[in-house]
Amino acid sequence: MTTTISLLSATLLALLLVSFAILLMVAIVFNFRAGMKYRKALAEQLDHFRLAKMLVALGIDIDEYLSTERVVDIHTHMKRCNACENVDECDEQLAQGNLSPDGIEFCNNEQSLREIARTREQTGTAGT
């Protein structure tokens, strides 16, 4: 009798554990897909700003930027870009195409972009 109860308990515990593992995997996949969908929408928003061109000009990979920077920081960068009053100078510098982190003093995101570019250089991921 105790062997039957132990066997039933072990089977029930195993079923619960398997169910938990399956539900956990489903939740992870769901969250991953939701995150990818959100990042894709964020990338589409970013394309409407000069910020995207600035990132490319500085050798910062946009996909990596979207994956590594905090979403609140990305939104702050877009707001600063949108509020910029130096659009003529920005367009001119972007058209020339020879931007460096030290030559973007006209940009509202100057400090953040310099830090991102330096971090990429230090980790060896600049432009990848």
Buried (B, 14 or more C-beta within 10 A) or exposed (E): EEEEEEEEEEEEEEEEEEEEEEEEEEEEEEEEEEEEEEBEEBBEBBEEBBBBBBBBBBBBBBEBBBEBBEEEBBEBBBEBBEEBEBEEBBEEBBEEEEBEBEEBEBBBBBEBBBEBBEEBEEEEBBEE
